[in-house]
Amino acid sequence: MIRYAIAALVALEACPPAPVTIPDSGDTSPAGVCAHLAALTCAEGQAPNCAAVFAHAQDSGLTDLKPACLASATTKEAARKCGSVQCK
């Protein structure tokens, strides 16, 4: 009986943690996208100047950070697929 309990505990600890999943925010403003990325625990969203940097980069016209894609991402993997953040 104890062997089965130990085997079950070992098997559970070998499982990777479940990914953070959050609903689509729908807010494509720089502050909204940053808050959404922070909720996904992406480093980019946790930077204190995220909204200012995001707004500047998006307004410059040099690149499209794909705010609609980022705001609709429900996991880190989905945010990375947008192609504009590393979201580690």
C-alpha positions, 0 to 999 in steps of 0.5 A: 500500500505504501509503495503505491502511495509513493509511486503516485506521489512520484508520478504527480511530481513528474508532471509539469505545472499547468500553463497559466490560462486567462480569458481574452481581454479585448483591450488593445490599448498599450496599458491593456495589452501590458496588463494582459501580458502581466496576467500571463506572467510574461516578463514584457508585461511586468516591466514598469515602463511596458505601456510607454515602450509599447505605445512608442514602438507601435506609434513609430510605425516601424513595427506592428506589435500586434496588440489585438493578437496579444490581447486575445492570447489566453496562454504564454504560447499563444502570446509567443505565436503573435511574433512580437513578444518572447513571453518567457 
